[in-house]
Amino acid sequence: MLTLDNYRRMKDKTNLENIADRTELSFEECKEKILKKIKEEQLKVSIAEADHQKIAKDIIDSFIREKKPHVIGYTSNNELLIESLIKDLEDHILNWGILTPLKENPKVQEIQLNGPVIFYDRGNGYEIYRDEEGNAINFRNPQESMDFLNSIMMYDEKRLKQNEPLVNARTIQGYRVSATHPSVFAAHPTEPTVTWPTATIRIPTAQSFSEEDFIKNNTFCKEMSDTIKLFARSLVPVAVVGSTGSGKSTILDFIASNFDDRHRTIFIQDPAEINKRKIVDGVMVNNAIYWEADDTADPDNHNSATVYNMIVHSLRNSPDNLCLGEIRRSSEFGAASNAAQTGHVFTTTFHAGSDIGALDRFALEMSSHRRIDIYIAREMVCEFLPIIIHIERLGDGTRKILKITEVKGYDRTKNEYIINPLFKFRIKDTVLVDGNKRITGDFVQLNNISPELEDKLLKAAIPRSDINKIKLPEGERERVIKEVRYENAKELS
């Protein structure tokens, strides 16, 4: 792995000549060329975002001081103006102006530019962006907001245009941006001529949550965790489903952290959010490779970097397990089902509103892509997707696994799935805690895993003693494992 120190030792060998290929550059031209160089260098390294920031600063500083480009408005032989140019480039490339406090807050997971107002999410519900005195913070006008979005998307060589009003891009930090041009903004009757750009900026969690974090936050309980970990260790296929922002990727990250290091796992993501490299004495000890798809890749080119092509290509790389960050298109569901039918295991996430909804969606997408009967598709899905984890973001802003379901089959005569509910979160009430709404309820274990699934775990060399730990006490049909309650809670009137 290329570390930051190694990178800096190599820096002097970096060819910067092609950046300053004109005797005079505008500030925007200088910024654009530096961004391209930063992107080239970031592709060569595998280090944390903070180090990517340092690499960017290093390239800016090296370019300005060593190449001394003639940038309009700045004099290259004036030290004060050189420092000013470096600072202005860093501000434009790395800093986010009024949004910098949100960007640098490790708890912020999403920023929403809704036009005349900005919201953000720290994992417990959306809040209006305000200063210390309670005043709403926003860009001064639509053009300033547009300039900001185009600036952070320049790294991906994208910008908002009236003839291309919908843009998906990534920032220099790897954050996802989904933006819209003011031309599609529905103006308010009180300001019929004012139209704003809008955007959602998704900020990946800086670090993985531990089992203790999830249990403390009541995302799931210890018994749920023990069950999920056994599925991960034994390569039982799992689909994590829910709505946008429900926490699917976070749960998939937890599952991936419990894969057996000896199992060869191929991670295919668009974009890459999970990186479970385990380094011991400078050596990566888990047998895994990480691929990132390109959502702009040509789907008609069989060698392009689409999720579909990567799934097909992965089967020639001896995988024990495919970890598919998220599957969205019918072709991707079809490729995953083809892999499963040839004996390959996959773990994935996709959008669905329930366990049954997840099975129906997978069957429908697969049926559409492979042109097979929907009832056959439903039967097939039940064969290769035995576990569904349904997670949702509740009305109080908390994220919880609502259900873990074992899928046993499909009864065509009754037109229904045969399922074995293992765990659920049973909602009781909503109370007021320190002025905030909080949902109370119980984590309940409903049933044991089936004898067939237990046999799969045994074949995967899971000790029977570990399997017995996740079973209900003998004679019990269901039990409340953990109550989610709050001290000083008040009833809502």
Steps between C-alpha positions, in 0.01 A plus 500: 500500500631843410520714812508877518871496588577281200293731285695805611829324432372432150364853456816641349469244224144606421474656160338839541622644172175433321301697756649838425488465126406864439693814580187661650207333675178627646436399862230253389732343241772463761254341743363262237844376401606448860179307570577263213846438641361442850254246360781318318705478820207392717441204272853381580459491877283316749495716808252685717309809390708722729812389315330571168453853625871522582595364158283768339667772707843358413424509125364856518806621690747316276342619179485867599846517657689283252327578170419863582207526255387840380147519640298807411467721806803351672871575445715188514815675627323673792516280813191656658295444186633145468381428856168665415463285188573181692248594769234594242550170316474303824185692593337436163610135470487373859283736704124539474440856612187526716464118494852433634375451862258230377765336284745486791244375755559121527136442600346658188389233252307703244464862385191606307490821299127560456539839334407770749584278800770247594434187706748249640488164678716385791335158514205603718279693261524799266575844639506847345855635475519790747763715668546524877229766524248281320506679167474283189824478299483489120673624187430863423333424167440214252812581297725466806342161574550395136863613502560290813347188347691538175818552699470178705390302192789630288712218647274258310508729193126565528290813533135604493369608161153592383505231230638247755316599819548175696854420611652230721862549596761453767708751691873495561423341840297221339159635605203430275318801351163489327423847365235671287517815288278802587306440178311213666435688826130575552497864611276613785212732403641770729830495308407378151830606343731346766618150419769313691725202436436214742724218618544212738854434622549157659799482736622145574561420864866566579533179698319170532257455785590226745260244637497698826403817311202331333379346826545828691306688230228231502549427131486132593547284810781260597310188393431650157869587471611147591266358236618740228865420580435127464345561158806703397749239623318217321438689172122482525367740230341809652310793348475820705198701388339830587438849369752770410698606807374212713850367576529211253866565417589535868355156577672353192826647630441322834431172320815540289709560812406148614588311181761230550837641388575176311190528280572678175258791486461730201344836586314667211364845581368813332618710672754333729395547863626182668870432534579217740872466442653338809864599533738308727868599503446696180345203316135462400394168655141463378456335160302777332506726199308824451352623175311821438257528211460809283140614465590678175645184342352382169255216580532367142874447541553162666840608630389829657491552877129448561374306804353240263830445316691486827270231642546293184877559501530417871395140442834436328685621809421208732273682746363328809278800554383804302425810706287723277472847652157564347320357201259734322434388142326194362826393333678504837229289666524265204881474524480434875245223444717345228795500741287338770377230263859405423572448869636842594395674821416870511415756767338823389265790565212638300192715548187331629241575765473160669627143489219388269544815292869416464426152367239635260732771370789261444274254321344771282838653403646158425192395305522819292869461419506125438152483349380215716163431658445705818401192701819321398693814594340504846592137558858566388542803726397294801769244418795739496391780736430337837534805728339845475593779744257791490628827648321832511547854621209563734309822556719598796811490277637175647590204281392152601497152357126435494517139391736212424325237290598154384359417155403135461323487165207603285161322488372545147158352579438760773700770322693584817852485638585256777694699756633446851515833692803490731506845664298820494483839666150540645407869530315594817458878521648846439615708797662838553864499620672837555260657254558235228269222388630151569349165403486226762466130437641151544750291309335158479637161397215318325638167379814291469671455165365201306672158514600554134678828577656350811641223280657765270673657799633163615633428148681836516690377810299705748514320838165376627569684826500831306173410328338411833584849631264663247208264577198571713502335843347155472123511522468872415334610177603864517666733749558868558878541491540871560267786584570841345399749767611851598552658840309820572261422214175694486177400330401697194173681549 
